[in-house]
Every structure is written in C-alpha cells, then in structure tokens.
Amino acid sequence: MDEVVKQAMARWPNVPNCFGWLALDRRGQWRMRNEFAQQHGLSGDPIRHEALIGFIERNYTHDGHGAWYFQNGPQRVFVSLAYAPWIARLHNGALTTSSGRAFTPAACFADEHGNVVLSGTVEGVAGEQAALLHDHDLDAFSTASDWHGEACGAVLGVFHHAGRDIDIEPIVEAEVPKRFGFVRVPVAA
C-alpha cells in the first residue's frame, strides 16, 4: 500500500466507504461506473489513465469478508467483480495477472460456460487466490492441455504448466465466489 494512502487513512479515519463505482471486468480492465451505469447494469467506462491504474493496483486488497476494494486515501472503494478478483494471462508459457504479478497455479477448473478458473498464489498477496483466465488466452491454454473428451467425472483433462500436470476439474460458475472466499458485488451493510 502506498505511504500516502496510509497517511491519509490515519489523518481521516472515518471516511464512508464507496460502493458500485469501480468494477473489474472479465478482461482485467478497471471500469468507472457512474450512477446511470449502476442503475442500468452497464459495465461502465474503461479507465485508461496509466498512473491511476497503477495506483489502483498497488492499493488493491480485500477485507475479512472477501470483498475486494481499492484503498483510495482514507476511503475504501469496493470493486464489483465481473467474475473473479484476478484475471490471469497465459503468454509464452508464463502466467501473470492482468496487473503484471506472477501467478503460480495450484489447481485448475472449467465451468459450465467454458471459463477457465485457476487457483493459486499471486505475487505479493497472501493466501490462495482465484483468477479467471483471460478469454484471449483460451487457445494457448487448450494447446497446453489434454482433454478427456466427453468424460463425466471429477477430472476433465490435464493442464501442463511449468513442468507440472494440473488436473482440470469441473466447477459451476455460481460456486466460484463461495469456494474461493470472495464477494462479486459488495454492498453496504
């Protein structure tokens, strides 16, 4: 967390939390959601300012309930997640988050819509994390995997990554937040 953020938190400890205004989409883009976007279920406008994106990503964390937020000075700006708190990219055999942090997978899942969910560690973040594989990287993932075809079992195939064979297990999209302990759309208590 940035030092300026820590100082602002100490100086103004009772700033109310913000909900609904910031989102992370399925491709790892941060989006600003004004009142119209919130009321109409729209994704919002992509944030393109590199310094702001860097500030958000350096100060991105979660609370004890699994709600992810960006600590903006003294204010917590809770993030609406389109799928998961992290978006993973697979490039030249390496996995990173869309924010450029190394991602080390421990498990792999495919949901009923063909989404690939990875669990593992994110560089600099404590605990197991869930990441949605960016849809542009599904071809590279498929090339690095062996599928069991129409198997109806606990293992759909095997993802070969960094000298390891990781089973691809089925998962239902609605179960992902509960299984990995995060909240997709935080709301004020």
N, C-alpha and C positions, 0 to 999 in steps of 0.2 A: 504494500500500500504506500502511496506517495506520502512523503513527510508533510507536505502542505495540507493533505487531507486529514492526517492525524491531528495537526494543529487546529484546523477548523472544527473538528469534532470536539476537541477539548474546549474551544472557545464558545461554541454554540451547541450545547448538548441536547437541547430539546426541540430540534427542528423536526416537523412532521415528515413521515415517510411519503413517498410518491408511488402511485400505482397506475399501471396501464399506459404510461407514456413512452416506455422503452421496450423494444422487442428484439429478440434474436431469431432470425428466420432459419429455414432449413438449409440454407447455403452459407450460414455463418455471417450474414450481414446484419449489422445493427440498424434498427429502424426506429425513427421517431414517429410516435402515433398521437396526432392531435385529437381533440375531442370528437371531430367528425369521424376519423378513422376508428376510434374506440367504439363509438355508438353504432357504427355500421359494420363492425367486424373486419375492417380493412387492415392490410399489413403495415401501412404507413410508408413514409418516405425514407429511402436509404440514407444513412449518414455517410458522407463522403470525405469529410474533413479528417485527414490522417492523424493530426495531433489529437483531436477529440477521440477518435477510435482508439489510439494508443492509451489515452488517459482512462477511458472506459475499461479497456482490457487489463491495465495494471491494477485497477481498483475493483475488479470483478470477483465476487465471493458469494458465500451463501450463509444463511442463518441456521440455527439449530433445527428448524422445521423443514429444511431443504428448499427454501425459497431463495433463488439467486437474485442478487442485486448488484448495482454499481454504487459504490460509496462516493457520492459527489459532494466533496467537502463535508459539511455536517449532515447532509441528507442522504438517506438510503433511497435509491431509485430502483424499485423492484422491476425485474425483467420478465416479460411474458415470453415463454419459450415455445417456439413452433413445434419442437419435438423433444430436444434434449439440451442440457446446459453447455454441451460442447459439440462442435461439428469437426469431424476428422477428415483429413485429406490424405490420400494414398498417392505418392508420387515417387517414381523410381524405387519402389520397394520400401520407402520410408513413410511412417505415419506421423503426422503432426496435426495439431488443432488448427482451425482456420486463423487463430491468432498467433500461429508460429511456434507453439510449445510442443515439445516432443510428447508423443503419446505411445505408451507401451501397453499393448493389449494383453489381457489375461483370459478373456472369453469373447465369443462372437455369437451373434444371434441374427436371425432373419424373421421379420414379422410377416403378417398375412398380406401386406401390400408390397412386399419385396424390398422394404427398407432393411439396411444392414445396421445393426447396433453393436458397438464394441464396448466392452467394459475393460477398465484397466487404470493405469496411472497417467496423470497429466503432470508434466514437469512443473515443479514448484507448488503443486496443490496436494494437500494431504488427503488420503483415503481413496477408495475406489470411485471412479468416475464413469459416467455413461456418455458415449459420443455417438451421434448419428453419422454414418459415412456419407459424405457429400455425394449427391446423385451423379455428378460428372465422373466420379471415380468407381462407379459400379462395374464398368468394363474391366478395369485393372484388377479389381477385387475378384471378379469372376475368373479372370485368367490365372490368378494366384490361388484358385480354389478348385477342389474336386467335389463334384456334387453326386449324391447318391440317387439322382433321378426322382422317381415318384415315391421315395421312401416315406413311410408314415411312422416314424419313430422319433426317438429322442435326439437323433443326430441327422441333420440334413446333408452334411458334407464336411469338408475339412478345408480351412483357410491356412495356406502355407505362408508363414511370415517370419522373417529373420531367423531361419533355421528351425522354427518350431511348427508343429501341426496343431492348430486350434480347431476343435470341433465347432461346427456351425449348428446351433440349437434353435428350435422354433421358439418364438415368443409372440404374444399378442400385443399390439401397439398400446392398448389401454392399460396393460400391466407394467409397462416400462417405468413410469414415474414411481410407482409403489416399490417395485423390485429394486430400483437404484436410489430410492430416497430423495426424490426431488419433486418440486411443485411446478407444473407447467404454467399456471396462471395465478400468481399470488394475488390475494385480495386483502384489504384492510380488515383487521379483526373487529 
